[in-house]
Amino acid sequence: MSEYTVEFVGTGEKIQVSDKQTILKACIEEGIAQEYSCRVGMCLACSAKIVSGEVTQPAARGLTEEEAEEYALTCMARPKSDLKLDRGKYPPSIETETEATRDAAAADDD
């Protein structure tokens, strides 16, 4: 088992995270306010842009393969190296989903 430093840019917060534990679980244990909702890799609420480092997140179904290289879903992601994450940054697919939901709601109003 290895431990890595996860730093959240812009906040000065750093935590140690085991490669056997999710980043979200470590945040909760350390009292760091990390946004989340579903905890199963679908809703993207816990998304963070990977500034540097690597994660493994095979169960992050809410991300495309390309997005999974640039974004971590902290509820699923486990560190593979020291990391710098920018919390509250969402992948492009969430914007597409939001637009589609808004367009569908507008169509229902017609």
C-alpha positions, -999 to +999 in steps of 0.1 A: +000+000+000+013+034-010+003+069+002+003+100-019-002+137-013-033+152-028-032+190-030-062+211-039-050+242-058-062+275-046-071+263-011-038+253+004-054+220+015-033+189+014-041+154+025-025+120+024-045+094+005-038+057+003-039+040-031-066+018-017-089+046-007-109+071-028-100+108-027-135+116-015-133+092+014-100+108+025-115+143+022-145+133+044-122+117+070-100+148+071-130+172+073-123+188+039-155+201+022-155+182-011-188+184-030-205+151-038-239+135-044-243+100-058-209+085-047-211+060-076-193+079-104-224+091-123-235+126-113-201+144-117-207+166-086-174+156-071-154+163-103-120+179-102-096+188-129-063+169-127-036+196-127-008+171-122-004+134-113-024+103-121-054+085-108-072+052-114-109+054-117-123+024-136-158+028-122-162+065-132-189+058-157-199+095-159-168+105-178-158+098-214-125+080-218-108+113-228-123+132-199-111+105-175-075+116-184-081+152-174-107+150-147-111+129-115-144+119-100-132+120-064-158+095-053-142+068-075-106+081-081-077+065-062-043+082-065-015+065-085+010+094-077+011+127-059-017+149-072-028+184-077-065+188-082-086+219-090-120+212-074-153+224-089-140+220-125-164+200-146-158+181-178-173+193-211-199+165-211-217+180-181-223+212-200-238+191-229-260+173-204-271+206-188-279+221-222-299+190-232-319+190-200-326+227-204-337+222-240-359+193-231-376+213-203-382+242-227-398+218-252-421+205-225-432+241-218-443+246-254 
